[in-house]
Amino acid sequence: MKYGTASLGHVVLFCFDFHKMKDFYTEVLGFHLSDSGQARGNDICFMTLDPARDHHMLALASGRTGSREDRVINHISFRVPSLADLRMRHELLKKAGVKDLETITHGSWLSVYYRDIENNRLEFFCDTPWYVQQPVVKPLDLSMSDDEIMRVTVEDFGKNPEFKPMTEWKSETTKSFSS
Ligand SMILES: [Fe+2]
């Protein structure tokens, strides 16, 4: 292995309104607040959606500057364990009235996109069993059953010459990454 593996650790977002953002992430999205305090003159809080795994996956810091329209981060994404969880998230976000809520299939992932109260784009997604060459962006109809969604995924992307089980893509890519 040339470099060794690593995993994405966390994202720290600067906020215009630290307290309102903290409330949004804990109350609307259900993050556990692991710690909160001050460091280097900024408020900062640490939060997680999986305390068994990570003390924090996201942190919020006060002190954002510039225009609200400035675009730095395209989006921040959180994996959920199943399509049932994705459906549940979609319902909760709809009830909360979040902005720009949309459901998308990327073939390899099924996604729900939305925005937080400071216009940052966020995503919940669940994996499908397949590798589909990216980028692929198509509307996802969540009114279909789980079985229908899986059938349509194979129908839509199965003719792609690169289409294969994600387990195959991972083992092939791990080999070339390690050599
Ligand atoms: Fe994404």
Backbone and ligand atoms as CSV (ligand in chain L), in Angstrom:
chain,resi,resn,atom,element,x,y,z
A,1,MET,N,N,0.846,-1.206,0.000
A,1,MET,CA,C,0.000,0.000,0.000
A,1,MET,C,C,0.876,1.249,0.000
A,2,LYS,N,N,0.570,2.185,-0.888
A,2,LYS,CA,C,1.440,3.367,-1.017
A,2,LYS,C,C,1.248,4.358,0.128
A,3,TYR,N,N,0.023,4.673,0.439
A,3,TYR,CA,C,-0.233,5.710,1.424
A,3,TYR,C,C,-0.941,5.200,2.680
A,4,GLY,N,N,-1.572,4.051,2.605
A,4,GLY,CA,C,-2.412,3.599,3.722
A,4,GLY,C,C,-3.790,4.199,3.591
A,5,THR,N,N,-4.785,3.510,4.129
A,5,THR,CA,C,-6.156,4.018,4.021
A,5,THR,C,C,-6.420,5.054,5.102
A,6,ALA,N,N,-7.461,5.827,4.892
A,6,ALA,CA,C,-7.954,6.770,5.899
A,6,ALA,C,C,-9.433,6.935,5.634
A,7,SER,N,N,-10.186,7.429,6.603
A,7,SER,CA,C,-11.599,7.692,6.341
A,7,SER,C,C,-11.899,9.154,6.646
A,8,LEU,N,N,-12.931,9.655,5.975
A,8,LEU,CA,C,-13.343,11.042,6.201
A,8,LEU,C,C,-13.743,11.185,7.664
A,9,GLY,N,N,-13.184,12.156,8.347
A,9,GLY,CA,C,-13.419,12.269,9.793
A,9,GLY,C,C,-14.608,13.132,10.143
A,10,HIS,N,N,-14.522,14.416,9.858
A,10,HIS,CA,C,-15.615,15.320,10.194
A,10,HIS,C,C,-15.514,16.594,9.374
A,11,VAL,N,N,-16.585,17.352,9.402
A,11,VAL,CA,C,-16.637,18.652,8.730
A,11,VAL,C,C,-16.957,19.678,9.805
A,12,VAL,N,N,-16.304,20.808,9.757
A,12,VAL,CA,C,-16.617,21.909,10.681
A,12,VAL,C,C,-17.116,23.082,9.850
A,13,LEU,N,N,-18.332,23.489,10.142
A,13,LEU,CA,C,-18.974,24.564,9.376
A,13,LEU,C,C,-18.956,25.863,10.165
A,14,PHE,N,N,-18.493,26.940,9.564
A,14,PHE,CA,C,-18.682,28.266,10.165
A,14,PHE,C,C,-20.155,28.644,10.047
A,15,CYS,N,N,-20.686,29.328,11.057
A,15,CYS,CA,C,-22.105,29.702,11.057
A,15,CYS,C,C,-22.275,31.199,11.261
A,16,PHE,N,N,-23.288,31.764,10.601
A,16,PHE,CA,C,-23.682,33.147,10.887
A,16,PHE,C,C,-24.333,33.201,12.268
A,17,ASP,N,N,-25.297,32.315,12.519
A,17,ASP,CA,C,-26.001,32.290,13.813
A,17,ASP,C,C,-25.782,30.923,14.465
A,18,PHE,N,N,-24.772,30.845,15.296
A,18,PHE,CA,C,-24.352,29.583,15.913
A,18,PHE,C,C,-25.506,28.889,16.651
A,19,HIS,N,N,-26.256,29.644,17.443
A,19,HIS,CA,C,-27.279,29.018,18.288
A,19,HIS,C,C,-28.452,28.470,17.473
A,20,LYS,N,N,-28.883,29.248,16.469
A,20,LYS,CA,C,-29.980,28.764,15.617
A,20,LYS,C,C,-29.536,27.529,14.828
A,21,MET,N,N,-28.292,27.540,14.377
A,21,MET,CA,C,-27.783,26.387,13.616
A,21,MET,C,C,-27.674,25.163,14.521
A,22,LYS,N,N,-27.218,25.369,15.740
A,22,LYS,CA,C,-27.122,24.253,16.701
A,22,LYS,C,C,-28.513,23.654,16.927
A,23,ASP,N,N,-29.508,24.517,17.075
A,23,ASP,CA,C,-30.887,24.038,17.268
A,23,ASP,C,C,-31.376,23.264,16.037
A,24,PHE,N,N,-31.096,23.781,14.847
A,24,PHE,CA,C,-31.543,23.098,13.622
A,24,PHE,C,C,-30.953,21.685,13.548
A,25,TYR,N,N,-29.659,21.587,13.769
A,25,TYR,CA,C,-29.002,20.280,13.614
A,25,TYR,C,C,-29.423,19.294,14.702
A,26,THR,N,N,-29.672,19.781,15.916
A,26,THR,CA,C,-30.081,18.852,16.979
A,26,THR,C,C,-31.580,18.558,16.905
A,27,GLU,N,N,-32.404,19.590,16.690
A,27,GLU,CA,C,-33.858,19.383,16.778
A,27,GLU,C,C,-34.465,18.873,15.468
A,28,VAL,N,N,-34.051,19.419,14.338
A,28,VAL,CA,C,-34.648,19.003,13.059
A,28,VAL,C,C,-33.972,17.747,12.521
A,29,LEU,N,N,-32.638,17.670,12.639
A,29,LEU,CA,C,-31.921,16.528,12.066
A,29,LEU,C,C,-31.578,15.465,13.103
A,30,GLY,N,N,-31.764,15.749,14.383
A,30,GLY,CA,C,-31.605,14.723,15.411
A,30,GLY,C,C,-30.168,14.404,15.793
A,31,PHE,N,N,-29.252,15.334,15.573
A,31,PHE,CA,C,-27.872,15.094,16.005
A,31,PHE,C,C,-27.784,15.073,17.525
A,32,HIS,N,N,-26.917,14.209,18.060
A,32,HIS,CA,C,-26.571,14.233,19.476
A,32,HIS,C,C,-25.486,15.277,19.681
A,33,LEU,N,N,-25.696,16.163,20.657
A,33,LEU,CA,C,-24.709,17.189,20.978
A,33,LEU,C,C,-23.697,16.586,21.941
A,34,SER,N,N,-22.488,16.317,21.467
A,34,SER,CA,C,-21.487,15.633,22.297
A,34,SER,C,C,-20.777,16.606,23.228
A,35,ASP,N,N,-20.432,17.775,22.726
A,35,ASP,CA,C,-19.759,18.802,23.527
A,35,ASP,C,C,-20.015,20.154,22.908
A,36,SER,N,N,-19.940,21.188,23.747
A,36,SER,CA,C,-20.143,22.553,23.262
A,36,SER,C,C,-19.336,23.481,24.142
A,37,GLY,N,N,-18.712,24.491,23.579
A,37,GLY,CA,C,-17.923,25.414,24.394
A,37,GLY,C,C,-17.295,26.485,23.533
A,38,GLN,N,N,-16.180,27.026,24.018
A,38,GLN,CA,C,-15.499,28.086,23.273
A,38,GLN,C,C,-14.049,27.709,23.050
A,39,ALA,N,N,-13.536,28.023,21.875
A,39,ALA,CA,C,-12.124,27.795,21.564
A,39,ALA,C,C,-11.661,28.879,20.617
A,40,ARG,N,N,-10.527,29.469,20.900
A,40,ARG,CA,C,-9.931,30.507,20.050
A,40,ARG,C,C,-10.937,31.599,19.707
A,41,GLY,N,N,-11.738,31.960,20.685
A,41,GLY,CA,C,-12.659,33.080,20.507
A,41,GLY,C,C,-13.943,32.758,19.772
A,42,ASN,N,N,-14.142,31.510,19.358
A,42,ASN,CA,C,-15.375,31.114,18.679
A,42,ASN,C,C,-16.158,30.121,19.523
A,43,ASP,N,N,-17.490,30.208,19.417
A,43,ASP,CA,C,-18.306,29.108,19.932
A,43,ASP,C,C,-18.075,27.917,19.027
A,44,ILE,N,N,-18.043,26.746,19.625
A,44,ILE,CA,C,-17.935,25.543,18.794
A,44,ILE,C,C,-18.705,24.416,19.461
A,45,CYS,N,N,-19.403,23.602,18.679
A,45,CYS,CA,C,-20.073,22.429,19.245
A,45,CYS,C,C,-19.815,21.229,18.340
A,46,PHE,N,N,-19.834,20.069,18.962
A,46,PHE,CA,C,-19.474,18.819,18.290
A,46,PHE,C,C,-20.688,17.904,18.293
A,47,MET,N,N,-21.061,17.354,17.152
A,47,MET,CA,C,-22.279,16.546,17.105
A,47,MET,C,C,-22.125,15.296,16.246
A,48,THR,N,N,-22.987,14.324,16.556
A,48,THR,CA,C,-22.874,13.045,15.856
A,48,THR,C,C,-24.244,12.429,15.633
A,49,LEU,N,N,-24.359,11.637,14.570
A,49,LEU,CA,C,-25.565,10.819,14.355
A,49,LEU,C,C,-25.290,9.358,14.700
A,50,ASP,N,N,-24.082,9.062,15.186
A,50,ASP,CA,C,-23.744,7.682,15.539
A,50,ASP,C,C,-22.680,7.670,16.635
A,51,PRO,N,N,-23.118,7.898,17.893
A,51,PRO,CA,C,-22.137,8.001,18.986
A,51,PRO,C,C,-21.370,6.704,19.235
A,52,ALA,N,N,-21.906,5.566,18.779
A,52,ALA,CA,C,-21.160,4.307,18.935
A,52,ALA,C,C,-19.912,4.323,18.060
A,53,ARG,N,N,-19.944,5.147,17.024
A,53,ARG,CA,C,-18.834,5.178,16.080
A,53,ARG,C,C,-17.970,6.427,16.234
A,54,ASP,N,N,-18.591,7.590,16.333
A,54,ASP,CA,C,-17.852,8.861,16.326
A,54,ASP,C,C,-18.359,9.812,17.396
A,55,HIS,N,N,-17.421,10.403,18.130
A,55,HIS,CA,C,-17.775,11.491,19.056
A,55,HIS,C,C,-18.412,12.639,18.278
A,56,HIS,N,N,-17.847,12.969,17.122
A,56,HIS,CA,C,-18.465,13.981,16.254
A,56,HIS,C,C,-18.173,13.671,14.802
A,57,MET,N,N,-19.168,13.924,13.962
A,57,MET,CA,C,-18.964,13.868,12.522
A,57,MET,C,C,-19.103,15.265,11.925
A,58,LEU,N,N,-19.740,16.124,12.705
A,58,LEU,CA,C,-19.944,17.504,12.276
A,58,LEU,C,C,-19.685,18.407,13.476
A,59,ALA,N,N,-19.065,19.547,13.247
A,59,ALA,CA,C,-18.950,20.563,14.288
A,59,ALA,C,C,-19.390,21.889,13.686
A,60,LEU,N,N,-19.957,22.732,14.529
A,60,LEU,CA,C,-20.395,24.056,14.087
A,60,LEU,C,C,-19.580,25.090,14.844
A,61,ALA,N,N,-19.121,26.101,14.146
A,61,ALA,CA,C,-18.328,27.160,14.782
A,61,ALA,C,C,-18.937,28.509,14.442
A,62,SER,N,N,-18.959,29.418,15.409
A,62,SER,CA,C,-19.438,30.771,15.120
A,62,SER,C,C,-18.392,31.496,14.287
A,63,GLY,N,N,-18.778,32.652,13.756
A,63,GLY,CA,C,-17.798,33.496,13.079
A,63,GLY,C,C,-17.805,33.426,11.571
A,64,ARG,N,N,-18.919,32.962,10.978
A,64,ARG,CA,C,-18.958,32.969,9.514
A,64,ARG,C,C,-18.999,34.411,9.007
A,65,THR,N,N,-18.262,34.685,7.953
A,65,THR,CA,C,-18.247,36.023,7.344
A,65,THR,C,C,-18.617,35.898,5.863
A,66,GLY,N,N,-18.794,37.025,5.222
A,66,GLY,CA,C,-19.080,37.026,3.779
A,66,GLY,C,C,-20.568,36.979,3.499
A,67,SER,N,N,-20.922,36.821,2.219
A,67,SER,CA,C,-22.318,36.829,1.794
A,67,SER,C,C,-22.956,35.469,2.037
A,68,ARG,N,N,-24.247,35.474,2.286
A,68,ARG,CA,C,-24.976,34.199,2.443
A,68,ARG,C,C,-25.051,33.434,1.132
A,69,GLU,N,N,-24.798,34.123,0.032
A,69,GLU,CA,C,-24.848,33.472,-1.280
A,69,GLU,C,C,-23.507,32.845,-1.673
A,70,ASP,N,N,-22.445,33.136,-0.919
A,70,ASP,CA,C,-21.136,32.561,-1.247
A,70,ASP,C,C,-21.222,31.048,-1.227
A,71,ARG,N,N,-20.569,30.408,-2.205
A,71,ARG,CA,C,-20.634,28.950,-2.282
A,71,ARG,C,C,-19.226,28.383,-2.125
A,72,VAL,N,N,-19.020,27.636,-1.078
A,72,VAL,CA,C,-17.720,27.002,-0.837
A,72,VAL,C,C,-17.916,25.489,-0.822
A,73,ILE,N,N,-18.829,25.043,0.020
A,73,ILE,CA,C,-19.100,23.608,0.119
A,73,ILE,C,C,-20.300,23.294,-0.773
A,74,ASN,N,N,-20.150,22.339,-1.678
A,74,ASN,CA,C,-21.281,21.953,-2.526
A,74,ASN,C,C,-22.363,21.302,-1.672
A,75,HIS,N,N,-22.000,20.250,-0.914
A,75,HIS,CA,C,-22.924,19.693,0.057
A,75,HIS,C,C,-22.190,18.789,1.035
A,76,ILE,N,N,-22.847,18.500,2.147
A,76,ILE,CA,C,-22.311,17.570,3.146
A,76,ILE,C,C,-23.285,16.410,3.217
A,77,SER,N,N,-22.760,15.199,3.223
A,77,SER,CA,C,-23.603,14.022,3.065
A,77,SER,C,C,-23.487,13.072,4.255
A,78,PHE,N,N,-24.617,12.503,4.658
A,78,PHE,CA,C,-24.650,11.549,5.763
A,78,PHE,C,C,-25.292,10.252,5.293
A,79,ARG,N,N,-24.607,9.147,5.524
A,79,ARG,CA,C,-25.122,7.834,5.108
A,79,ARG,C,C,-26.116,7.312,6.142
A,80,VAL,N,N,-27.257,6.836,5.688
A,80,VAL,CA,C,-28.194,6.144,6.580
A,80,VAL,C,C,-28.154,4.652,6.236
A,81,PRO,N,N,-28.539,3.786,7.210
A,81,PRO,CA,C,-28.308,2.360,6.996
A,81,PRO,C,C,-29.250,1.665,6.029
A,82,SER,N,N,-30.380,2.266,5.696
A,82,SER,CA,C,-31.337,1.526,4.857
A,82,SER,C,C,-32.248,2.485,4.103
A,83,LEU,N,N,-32.949,1.934,3.123
A,83,LEU,CA,C,-33.944,2.709,2.376
A,83,LEU,C,C,-35.092,3.135,3.305
A,84,ALA,N,N,-35.417,2.303,4.288
A,84,ALA,CA,C,-36.458,2.670,5.261
A,84,ALA,C,C,-36.042,3.924,6.031
A,85,ASP,N,N,-34.764,4.001,6.406
A,85,ASP,CA,C,-34.264,5.189,7.095
A,85,ASP,C,C,-34.323,6.410,6.191
A,86,LEU,N,N,-33.996,6.205,4.906
A,86,LEU,CA,C,-34.036,7.320,3.953
A,86,LEU,C,C,-35.469,7.850,3.817
A,87,ARG,N,N,-36.438,6.922,3.739
A,87,ARG,CA,C,-37.855,7.322,3.653
A,87,ARG,C,C,-38.266,8.102,4.905
A,88,MET,N,N,-37.829,7.609,6.069
A,88,MET,CA,C,-38.166,8.261,7.335
A,88,MET,C,C,-37.581,9.670,7.370
A,89,ARG,N,N,-36.337,9.802,6.935
A,89,ARG,CA,C,-35.689,11.118,6.894
A,89,ARG,C,C,-36.444,12.056,5.963
A,90,HIS,N,N,-36.841,11.530,4.804
A,90,HIS,CA,C,-37.561,12.348,3.829
A,90,HIS,C,C,-38.866,12.880,4.432
A,91,GLU,N,N,-39.590,12.017,5.134
A,91,GLU,CA,C,-40.850,12.429,5.777
A,91,GLU,C,C,-40.603,13.519,6.819
A,92,LEU,N,N,-39.574,13.302,7.665
A,92,LEU,CA,C,-39.272,14.267,8.731
A,92,LEU,C,C,-38.873,15.627,8.149
A,93,LEU,N,N,-38.098,15.594,7.086
A,93,LEU,CA,C,-37.637,16.846,6.474
A,93,LEU,C,C,-38.800,17.578,5.818
A,94,LYS,N,N,-39.708,16.794,5.209
A,94,LYS,CA,C,-40.894,17.392,4.589
A,94,LYS,C,C,-41.732,18.088,5.669
A,95,LYS,N,N,-41.938,17.374,6.798
A,95,LYS,CA,C,-42.721,17.954,7.905
A,95,LYS,C,C,-42.054,19.209,8.451
A,96,ALA,N,N,-40.714,19.206,8.512
A,96,ALA,CA,C,-39.982,20.357,9.055
A,96,ALA,C,C,-39.960,21.529,8.075
A,97,GLY,N,N,-40.373,21.285,6.825
A,97,GLY,CA,C,-40.450,22.360,5.833
A,97,GLY,C,C,-39.092,22.873,5.381
A,98,VAL,N,N,-38.113,21.982,5.298
A,98,VAL,CA,C,-36.783,22.427,4.867
A,98,VAL,C,C,-36.813,22.854,3.394
A,99,LYS,N,N,-35.838,23.679,3.037
A,99,LYS,CA,C,-35.777,24.226,1.674
A,99,LYS,C,C,-35.166,23.230,0.692
A,100,ASP,N,N,-35.625,23.319,-0.563
A,100,ASP,CA,C,-35.014,22.594,-1.698
A,100,ASP,C,C,-34.922,21.086,-1.471
A,101,LEU,N,N,-35.959,20.520,-0.865
A,101,LEU,CA,C,-35.990,19.071,-0.624
A,101,LEU,C,C,-36.177,18.344,-1.960
A,102,GLU,N,N,-35.278,17.428,-2.293
A,102,GLU,CA,C,-35.438,16.645,-3.525
A,102,GLU,C,C,-34.875,15.246,-3.353
A,103,THR,N,N,-35.464,14.309,-4.111
A,103,THR,CA,C,-35.031,12.910,-4.036
A,103,THR,C,C,-34.392,12.544,-5.364
A,104,ILE,N,N,-33.205,11.970,-5.282
A,104,ILE,CA,C,-32.371,11.714,-6.465
A,104,ILE,C,C,-31.808,10.297,-6.373
A,105,THR,N,N,-31.710,9.620,-7.539
A,105,THR,CA,C,-30.930,8.384,-7.570
A,105,THR,C,C,-29.621,8.623,-8.314
A,106,HIS,N,N,-28.548,8.134,-7.711
A,106,HIS,CA,C,-27.248,8.121,-8.383
A,106,HIS,C,C,-26.910,6.687,-8.816
A,107,GLY,N,N,-27.883,5.795,-8.796
A,107,GLY,CA,C,-27.643,4.401,-9.168
A,107,GLY,C,C,-26.965,3.627,-8.047
A,108,SER,N,N,-25.813,4.066,-7.645
A,108,SER,CA,C,-25.091,3.430,-6.539
A,108,SER,C,C,-25.604,3.899,-5.178
A,109,TRP,N,N,-26.233,5.063,-5.166
A,109,TRP,CA,C,-26.763,5.645,-3.935
A,109,TRP,C,C,-28.112,6.259,-4.232
A,110,LEU,N,N,-28.972,6.230,-3.241
A,110,LEU,CA,C,-30.266,6.904,-3.318
A,110,LEU,C,C,-30.208,8.054,-2.320
A,111,SER,N,N,-30.628,9.230,-2.764
A,111,SER,CA,C,-30.320,10.429,-1.978
A,111,SER,C,C,-31.523,11.317,-1.748
A,112,VAL,N,N,-31.501,11.977,-0.591
A,112,VAL,CA,C,-32.432,13.055,-0.293
A,112,VAL,C,C,-31.580,14.296,-0.032
A,113,TYR,N,N,-31.797,15.316,-0.843
A,113,TYR,CA,C,-31.070,16.583,-0.682
A,113,TYR,C,C,-31.993,17.643,-0.107
A,114,TYR,N,N,-31.394,18.585,0.619
A,114,TYR,CA,C,-32.146,19.679,1.227
A,114,TYR,C,C,-31.148,20.728,1.689
A,115,ARG,N,N,-31.657,21.820,2.254
A,115,ARG,CA,C,-30.764,22.864,2.759
A,115,ARG,C,C,-31.027,23.132,4.232
A,116,ASP,N,N,-29.948,23.495,4.942
A,116,ASP,CA,C,-30.136,23.936,6.328
A,116,ASP,C,C,-30.571,25.398,6.321
A,117,ILE,N,N,-30.705,25.988,7.507
A,117,ILE,CA,C,-31.268,27.344,7.580
A,117,ILE,C,C,-30.283,28.418,7.128
A,118,GLU,N,N,-29.011,28.052,6.880
A,118,GLU,CA,C,-28.046,29.025,6.346
A,118,GLU,C,C,-27.660,28.677,4.910
A,119,ASN,N,N,-28.532,27.917,4.254
A,119,ASN,CA,C,-28.409,27.633,2.819
A,119,ASN,C,C,-27.356,26.582,2.463
A,120,ASN,N,N,-26.749,25.929,3.453
A,120,ASN,CA,C,-25.818,24.842,3.141
A,120,ASN,C,C,-26.612,23.648,2.630
A,121,ARG,N,N,-26.134,23.043,1.546
A,121,ARG,CA,C,-26.840,21.898,0.970
A,121,ARG,C,C,-26.389,20.640,1.691
A,122,LEU,N,N,-27.365,19.813,2.075
A,122,LEU,CA,C,-27.090,18.593,2.825
A,122,LEU,C,C,-27.716,17.410,2.112
A,123,GLU,N,N,-27.265,16.223,2.465
A,123,GLU,CA,C,-27.769,15.001,1.831
A,123,GLU,C,C,-27.840,13.882,2.862
A,124,PHE,N,N,-28.893,13.101,2.806
A,124,PHE,CA,C,-28.907,11.766,3.413
A,124,PHE,C,C,-28.914,10.777,2.258
A,125,PHE,N,N,-28.170,9.693,2.368
A,125,PHE,CA,C,-28.203,8.711,1.286
A,125,PHE,C,C,-28.092,7.310,1.854
A,126,CYS,N,N,-28.583,6.334,1.076
A,126,CYS,CA,C,-28.324,4.930,1.394
A,126,CYS,C,C,-27.726,4.267,0.166
A,127,ASP,N,N,-26.900,3.277,0.405
A,127,ASP,CA,C,-26.231,2.568,-0.684
A,127,ASP,C,C,-27.193,1.612,-1.372
A,128,THR,N,N,-26.989,1.423,-2.678
A,128,THR,CA,C,-27.595,0.282,-3.370
A,128,THR,C,C,-26.486,-0.772,-3.498
A,129,PRO,N,N,-26.799,-1.971,-3.947
A,129,PRO,CA,C,-25.738,-2.995,-4.043
A,129,PRO,C,C,-24.823,-2.820,-5.250
A,130,TRP,N,N,-24.999,-1.767,-6.089
A,130,TRP,CA,C,-24.321,-1.721,-7.390
A,130,TRP,C,C,-23.368,-0.555,-7.554
A,131,TYR,N,N,-22.345,-0.794,-8.379
A,131,TYR,CA,C,-21.499,0.296,-8.868
A,131,TYR,C,C,-22.082,0.784,-10.179
A,132,VAL,N,N,-22.353,2.083,-10.254
A,132,VAL,CA,C,-22.797,2.737,-11.485
A,132,VAL,C,C,-21.820,3.886,-11.726
A,133,GLN,N,N,-21.256,3.922,-12.943
A,133,GLN,CA,C,-20.266,4.949,-13.235
A,133,GLN,C,C,-20.865,6.340,-13.026
A,134,GLN,N,N,-20.142,7.197,-12.342
A,134,GLN,CA,C,-20.630,8.536,-11.989
A,134,GLN,C,C,-20.011,9.598,-12.901
A,135,PRO,N,N,-20.623,10.762,-13.052
A,135,PRO,CA,C,-21.812,11.202,-12.319
A,135,PRO,C,C,-23.120,10.785,-12.989
A,136,VAL,N,N,-24.067,10.405,-12.168
A,136,VAL,CA,C,-25.417,10.060,-12.610
A,136,VAL,C,C,-26.393,10.760,-11.672
A,137,VAL,N,N,-27.316,11.509,-12.234
A,137,VAL,CA,C,-28.308,12.222,-11.419
A,137,VAL,C,C,-29.666,12.060,-12.080
A,138,LYS,N,N,-30.580,11.334,-11.414
A,138,LYS,CA,C,-31.933,11.162,-11.953
A,138,LYS,C,C,-32.924,11.325,-10.810
A,139,PRO,N,N,-34.108,11.844,-11.093
A,139,PRO,CA,C,-35.109,11.944,-10.028
A,139,PRO,C,C,-35.444,10.553,-9.475
A,140,LEU,N,N,-35.681,10.485,-8.188
A,140,LEU,CA,C,-36.061,9.232,-7.516
A,140,LEU,C,C,-37.491,9.372,-7.024
A,141,ASP,N,N,-38.333,8.394,-7.377
A,141,ASP,CA,C,-39.730,8.400,-6.942
A,141,ASP,C,C,-39.859,7.520,-5.697
A,142,LEU,N,N,-39.949,8.184,-4.539
A,142,LEU,CA,C,-40.000,7.423,-3.280
A,142,LEU,C,C,-41.373,6.813,-3.019
A,143,SER,N,N,-42.346,7.093,-3.911
A,143,SER,CA,C,-43.651,6.434,-3.720
A,143,SER,C,C,-43.597,4.976,-4.198
A,144,MET,N,N,-42.537,4.621,-4.931
A,144,MET,CA,C,-42.369,3.207,-5.338
A,144,MET,C,C,-41.967,2.369,-4.125
A,145,SER,N,N,-42.272,1.077,-4.188
A,145,SER,CA,C,-41.850,0.164,-3.118
A,145,SER,C,C,-40.335,-0.051,-3.193
A,146,ASP,N,N,-39.774,-0.610,-2.137
A,146,ASP,CA,C,-38.327,-0.900,-2.132
A,146,ASP,C,C,-37.972,-1.787,-3.324
A,147,ASP,N,N,-38.784,-2.836,-3.549
A,147,ASP,CA,C,-38.509,-3.773,-4.643
A,147,ASP,C,C,-38.549,-3.073,-6.003
A,148,GLU,N,N,-39.555,-2.187,-6.173
A,148,GLU,CA,C,-39.663,-1.447,-7.440
A,148,GLU,C,C,-38.443,-0.555,-7.663
A,149,ILE,N,N,-38.001,0.094,-6.591
A,149,ILE,CA,C,-36.837,0.992,-6.713
A,149,ILE,C,C,-35.614,0.181,-7.154
A,150,MET,N,N,-35.424,-0.995,-6.559
A,150,MET,CA,C,-34.274,-1.834,-6.932
A,150,MET,C,C,-34.406,-2.330,-8.384
A,151,ARG,N,N,-35.636,-2.695,-8.770
A,151,ARG,CA,C,-35.871,-3.172,-10.133
A,151,ARG,C,C,-35.586,-2.064,-11.145
A,152,VAL,N,N,-36.082,-0.862,-10.859
A,152,VAL,CA,C,-35.892,0.282,-11.761
A,152,VAL,C,C,-34.408,0.660,-11.848
A,153,THR,N,N,-33.684,0.511,-10.740
A,153,THR,CA,C,-32.244,0.828,-10.735
A,153,THR,C,C,-31.510,-0.090,-11.715
A,154,VAL,N,N,-31.821,-1.384,-11.652
A,154,VAL,CA,C,-31.170,-2.340,-12.562
A,154,VAL,C,C,-31.605,-2.058,-14.002
A,155,GLU,N,N,-32.915,-1.745,-14.189
A,155,GLU,CA,C,-33.430,-1.414,-15.519
A,155,GLU,C,C,-32.726,-0.196,-16.116
A,156,ASP,N,N,-32.569,0.846,-15.287
A,156,ASP,CA,C,-32.011,2.121,-15.769
A,156,ASP,C,C,-30.498,2.041,-16.017
A,157,PHE,N,N,-29.802,1.310,-15.182
A,157,PHE,CA,C,-28.332,1.379,-15.224
A,157,PHE,C,C,-27.652,0.050,-15.587
A,158,GLY,N,N,-28.426,-1.042,-15.600
A,158,GLY,CA,C,-27.835,-2.363,-15.799
A,158,GLY,C,C,-27.184,-2.568,-17.160
A,159,LYS,N,N,-27.583,-1.753,-18.169
A,159,LYS,CA,C,-26.999,-1.914,-19.512
A,159,LYS,C,C,-25.671,-1.188,-19.644
A,160,ASN,N,N,-25.397,-0.307,-18.703
A,160,ASN,CA,C,-24.111,0.389,-18.663
A,160,ASN,C,C,-22.985,-0.647,-18.576
A,161,PRO,N,N,-21.979,-0.582,-19.487
A,161,PRO,CA,C,-20.939,-1.616,-19.495
A,161,PRO,C,C,-20.149,-1.714,-18.192
A,162,GLU,N,N,-20.125,-0.624,-17.433
A,162,GLU,CA,C,-19.365,-0.641,-16.176
A,162,GLU,C,C,-20.180,-1.158,-14.992
A,163,PHE,N,N,-21.486,-1.376,-15.213
A,163,PHE,CA,C,-22.374,-1.790,-14.123
A,163,PHE,C,C,-21.905,-3.108,-13.512
A,164,LYS,N,N,-21.788,-3.166,-12.191
A,164,LYS,CA,C,-21.349,-4.390,-11.507
A,164,LYS,C,C,-21.717,-4.273,-10.032
A,165,PRO,N,N,-21.682,-5.385,-9.293
A,165,PRO,CA,C,-21.909,-5.270,-7.850
A,165,PRO,C,C,-20.837,-4.379,-7.210
A,166,MET,N,N,-21.223,-3.550,-6.263
A,166,MET,CA,C,-20.254,-2.662,-5.615
A,166,MET,C,C,-19.160,-3.466,-4.916
A,167,THR,N,N,-19.486,-4.662,-4.436
A,167,THR,CA,C,-18.457,-5.497,-3.794
A,167,THR,C,C,-17.324,-5.798,-4.787
A,168,GLU,N,N,-17.692,-6.018,-6.080
A,168,GLU,CA,C,-16.663,-6.268,-7.103
A,168,GLU,C,C,-15.817,-5.028,-7.334
A,169,TRP,N,N,-16.488,-3.891,-7.488
A,169,TRP,CA,C,-15.753,-2.637,-7.703
A,169,TRP,C,C,-14.788,-2.397,-6.548
A,170,LYS,N,N,-15.255,-2.651,-5.327
A,170,LYS,CA,C,-14.405,-2.387,-4.151
A,170,LYS,C,C,-13.191,-3.304,-4.131
A,171,SER,N,N,-13.382,-4.593,-4.436
A,171,SER,CA,C,-12.229,-5.488,-4.357
A,171,SER,C,C,-11.250,-5.191,-5.485
A,172,GLU,N,N,-11.740,-4.900,-6.703
A,172,GLU,CA,C,-10.832,-4.515,-7.805
A,172,GLU,C,C,-10.055,-3.251,-7.465
A,173,THR,N,N,-10.779,-2.263,-6.945
A,173,THR,CA,C,-10.143,-0.962,-6.708
A,173,THR,C,C,-9.177,-1.033,-5.531
A,174,THR,N,N,-9.524,-1.846,-4.535
A,174,THR,CA,C,-8.606,-2.036,-3.404
A,174,THR,C,C,-7.294,-2.632,-3.889
A,175,LYS,N,N,-7.392,-3.579,-4.829
A,175,LYS,CA,C,-6.160,-4.210,-5.354
A,175,LYS,C,C,-5.283,-3.179,-6.071
A,176,SER,N,N,-5.901,-2.359,-6.940
A,176,SER,CA,C,-5.073,-1.391,-7.671
A,176,SER,C,C,-4.592,-0.270,-6.747
A,177,PHE,N,N,-5.371,0.056,-5.733
A,177,PHE,CA,C,-4.975,1.091,-4.766
A,177,PHE,C,C,-3.774,0.616,-3.945
A,178,SER,N,N,-3.730,-0.665,-3.654
A,178,SER,CA,C,-2.693,-1.214,-2.769
A,178,SER,C,C,-1.398,-1.537,-3.515
A,179,SER,N,N,-1.471,-1.667,-4.848
A,179,SER,CA,C,-0.253,-2.153,-5.535
A,179,SER,C,C,0.582,-0.994,-6.076
L,1,LIG,FE,FE,-23.381,13.554,-2.361
